[in-house]
């Protein structure tokens, strides 16, 4: 679809012929332009993938940090309860 738009066909023509919406085709062309370096006003597919990976990693690290915080609090609470 992207190549057909770049060759001169409109997203509206292609939408009638192939069924995806014209807006979907425009979105595909925009993303392809970003990936090819023709545009600079958004994230490339590789950047989007990296951002998603970093967000997942950040979520895991936050969960691990919370677990360690709770374990540390429980350890010190137990230590202060022991008679000396």
N, C-alpha and C positions, 0 to 999 in steps of 0.2 A: 504494500500500500504506500509506504513511504517513497519508494522509487517511482511509483506512478504519479504521486503528487509532485515530486521533484521534476518529473518529465512534463508536467504541465496540466495534468488532470486536477479537477477540484475535488475537495473532500465530499462535497455534496453529490457530484456525479458518481463517485466511487461508493458512497453510502447507498445510493439507489441500486447500484449493480451488485454489490457484494454483501449488503446488509448491516455491517457495523455502522454505528451512528457517525455522522460527519464530525461531531465533537471528538469521538474516540480517535478517528483518523488524524485530526489536528493534534491531539495529544501525542499520538505515536510519532508524528513528524517532529513536533517540538522536542520530544525526548531524544529522537535520533539526531537532531541538530545539536543538542547539548552534548551527546556522546561523541559526535564527530568534531566538536570544537567550533561549530558554526555560530553557536550562541554562548553567552556567558551569564545569562540571567537565571540560572538554576543549577541544581545538582545533577551530575552525570549518574548513570546507572551504577557505576562502580562506587561513587561517593555515597549514593543511597544505600547500597549494600554494606559499605563500611560503617555508615551511621547506624544502621539497624544492628550490626554485629556489636558495635561499641555500646549501644543501649542495652542489649541483652547482657553483655559482660558487666556493665555497670549495675544492672539489677541483681545479678548473682553476687557481685562484690558487696553490695549493700546488705543483702540477706546474710552473707557470711559475717560481715561486720556486726550485724545485730545479734547473731548467734554468739559470737565471741564476747560481745558486751554482756549478754545475759549470763554466759558461763563465768565470766570474770566476777560479775556481781554476786552470783551464787557462791563461788569459791570464797570470796572475802566475807560474805555473810556467814558462811559455815566456820571460817577461821575465827571470827570474832565471837562466835557462840561457844567455842571450846573453852573449858576451864584451864587455867594456867597453873 
